[in-house]
């Protein structure tokens, strides 16, 4: 258990330095909105997720450094395992993801889940690293469970693909790309 604490501290330091590094550029556009969130994943079983996300997208255009995007996603969601074995396992999650696209392209985050199965329950913490996609991410998470019985059923390692329906950011990104065309940069 002591190694998990070291990994968690390293992840928090990485999040802090990457987030602070992104704020030094010139800000062109900031978009905030609340959108639906869908996700699928695989651990020992297939995982389905549905929820709600608060998305904050910052688009930067610095002539020397090029086009960059920093996205913060905070979410709450409901998760189930498939095939739906009895007893049924369900989870309630809250978490955050930080996505950087540009010179440092990465996606990382942390989520806390509360799982229930008949009369048992457990809290789990998942630090995640991944690859950003348009309004989503493909990420790998390592689960730390307070009840080890859930680790055997749900799994310690997981791969998830999530998508936030963030159409306002899509329109802003297209506008900024058009605005930053090579003819306008000189």
C-alpha positions as CSV (number, residue, x, y, z in Angstrom):
1,X,0.0,0.0,0.0
2,X,2.9,2.4,0.6
3,X,3.9,2.3,-3.1
4,X,0.4,3.5,-4.1
5,X,1.0,6.6,-2.0
6,X,4.3,7.3,-3.9
7,X,2.6,6.8,-7.3
8,X,-0.3,9.1,-6.2
9,X,2.1,11.9,-5.1
10,X,4.1,11.6,-8.4
11,X,0.8,11.9,-10.4
12,X,-0.3,15.0,-8.5
13,X,3.1,16.6,-9.0
14,X,2.9,15.8,-12.8
15,X,-0.6,17.3,-13.0
16,X,0.5,20.4,-11.1
17,X,3.5,21.1,-13.3
18,X,1.7,20.4,-16.6
19,X,-1.3,22.5,-15.7
20,X,0.9,25.4,-14.6
21,X,3.1,25.2,-17.8
22,X,0.0,25.5,-20.0
23,X,-1.1,28.9,-18.5
24,X,2.0,30.8,-19.7
25,X,0.8,31.1,-23.3
26,X,-1.3,33.8,-24.7
27,X,-5.0,33.0,-24.3
28,X,-7.2,33.3,-27.3
29,X,-10.4,31.5,-26.3
30,X,-11.9,30.0,-23.2
31,X,-15.0,27.7,-23.5
32,X,-17.0,26.3,-20.5
33,X,-20.0,24.0,-20.7
34,X,-21.7,21.0,-19.1
35,X,-22.1,18.0,-21.4
36,X,-23.1,14.3,-21.3
37,X,-20.3,11.8,-21.0
38,X,-20.2,8.2,-22.3
39,X,-17.6,5.6,-21.8
40,X,-16.7,2.0,-22.5
41,X,-13.8,0.0,-21.0
42,X,-12.4,-3.3,-20.2
43,X,-10.8,-4.8,-17.1
44,X,-11.9,-8.3,-16.1
45,X,-15.3,-7.5,-17.6
46,X,-16.6,-5.0,-20.0
47,X,-17.4,-1.6,-18.4
48,X,-20.1,0.9,-19.5
49,X,-20.3,4.4,-18.1
50,X,-22.8,7.3,-18.4
51,X,-22.5,10.6,-16.7
52,X,-22.3,14.4,-16.8
53,X,-19.1,16.5,-17.3
54,X,-18.1,20.0,-16.7
55,X,-15.6,20.8,-19.5
56,X,-13.3,23.9,-19.6
57,X,-11.4,24.3,-22.8
58,X,-8.6,26.8,-23.3
59,X,-7.3,27.4,-26.9
60,X,-4.0,29.1,-27.3
61,X,-2.3,30.5,-30.4
62,X,1.3,31.8,-29.9
63,X,3.1,32.6,-33.2
64,X,6.4,31.2,-31.9
65,X,5.0,28.0,-30.3
66,X,2.0,27.1,-32.6
67,X,-1.5,26.0,-31.7
68,X,-2.1,24.5,-28.2
69,X,-5.2,23.3,-26.3
70,X,-5.6,22.7,-22.6
71,X,-8.8,20.9,-21.5
72,X,-10.0,20.3,-17.9
73,X,-12.9,17.8,-17.4
74,X,-14.6,17.2,-14.1
75,X,-17.3,14.6,-14.1
76,X,-19.7,12.4,-12.1
77,X,-20.9,9.2,-13.7
78,X,-22.5,5.8,-13.1
79,X,-20.7,2.6,-14.1
80,X,-21.8,-1.0,-14.6
81,X,-20.0,-4.3,-15.4
82,X,-21.0,-6.5,-18.3
83,X,-21.8,-9.4,-18.6
84,X,-24.2,-8.6,-15.8
85,X,-23.4,-11.4,-13.4
86,X,-25.3,-11.9,-10.2
87,X,-24.7,-10.2,-7.8
88,X,-24.8,-7.1,-9.9
89,X,-21.8,-4.7,-9.5
90,X,-22.4,-1.0,-10.0
91,X,-20.3,2.1,-9.2
92,X,-20.7,5.8,-8.8
93,X,-17.7,7.8,-9.9
94,X,-16.3,11.3,-9.6
95,X,-13.1,12.4,-11.2
96,X,-11.1,14.8,-13.2
97,X,-9.1,14.6,-16.4
98,X,-6.5,17.1,-17.7
99,X,-5.8,17.0,-21.4
100,X,-3.0,18.9,-23.2
101,X,-2.8,19.0,-27.0
102,X,0.2,20.7,-28.6
103,X,3.9,20.4,-27.8
104,X,3.1,18.1,-24.9
105,X,0.2,15.9,-25.9
106,X,-1.1,13.9,-23.0
107,X,-4.2,13.0,-21.0
108,X,-4.1,12.1,-17.3
109,X,-6.5,12.1,-14.4
110,X,-7.8,10.7,-11.2
111,X,-11.1,9.2,-10.4
112,X,-12.7,7.9,-7.2
113,X,-15.4,5.2,-7.4
114,X,-17.8,3.7,-4.9
115,X,-18.7,0.2,-5.9
116,X,-21.7,-1.8,-4.5
117,X,-22.4,-5.5,-4.8
118,X,-25.4,-6.9,-2.8
119,X,-24.3,-6.2,0.8
120,X,-20.6,-5.4,0.1
121,X,-19.1,-2.1,-0.9
122,X,-15.7,-0.6,-1.6
123,X,-14.0,2.7,-2.5
124,X,-11.5,2.6,-5.4
125,X,-9.0,5.2,-6.6
126,X,-7.9,5.1,-10.3
127,X,-4.9,7.3,-11.4
128,X,-5.1,7.4,-15.3
129,X,-2.7,8.1,-18.1
130,X,-3.8,8.3,-21.7
131,X,-3.9,9.6,-25.2
132,X,-6.3,12.6,-26.0
133,X,-8.9,12.2,-28.7
134,X,-11.3,14.8,-29.9
135,X,-13.5,15.6,-26.9
136,X,-12.4,12.4,-25.2
137,X,-9.5,10.1,-24.3
138,X,-8.2,6.6,-24.4
139,X,-6.6,5.9,-21.0
140,X,-5.1,3.2,-18.8
141,X,-5.9,3.2,-15.1
142,X,-4.5,1.3,-12.2
143,X,-7.1,0.5,-9.5
144,X,-6.4,0.8,-5.8
145,X,-9.3,-0.8,-3.8
146,X,-10.1,-0.6,-0.1
147,X,-11.8,-4.0,-0.3
148,X,-9.6,-6.5,-2.0
149,X,-12.6,-8.7,-3.0
150,X,-13.6,-6.1,-5.6
151,X,-10.1,-6.1,-7.2
152,X,-10.6,-9.8,-7.9
153,X,-14.0,-9.2,-9.5
154,X,-13.5,-5.9,-11.3
155,X,-9.8,-6.0,-12.0
156,X,-6.7,-4.0,-11.1
157,X,-5.9,-2.7,-14.6
158,X,-8.4,-1.1,-16.9
159,X,-8.5,0.5,-20.4
160,X,-11.2,3.1,-21.0
161,X,-12.4,5.1,-23.9
162,X,-14.5,8.1,-22.9
163,X,-16.3,10.8,-25.0
164,X,-17.7,14.1,-23.8
165,X,-20.3,15.6,-26.2
166,X,-18.6,19.0,-26.3
167,X,-19.9,20.5,-29.5
168,X,-19.2,24.1,-28.5
169,X,-15.5,23.4,-28.3
170,X,-15.6,21.7,-31.8
171,X,-17.0,24.9,-33.3
172,X,-14.4,27.1,-31.5
173,X,-11.6,24.8,-32.6
174,X,-12.6,25.0,-36.2
175,X,-12.9,28.8,-36.0
176,X,-9.4,29.1,-34.4
177,X,-7.9,26.7,-37.0
178,X,-9.4,28.9,-39.8
179,X,-8.1,32.0,-38.0
180,X,-4.6,30.5,-37.7
181,X,-4.2,29.6,-41.3
182,X,-0.7,30.0,-42.8
183,X,-1.6,33.1,-44.7
184,X,-2.7,34.9,-41.5
185,X,0.4,33.9,-39.5
186,X,2.9,36.1,-41.5
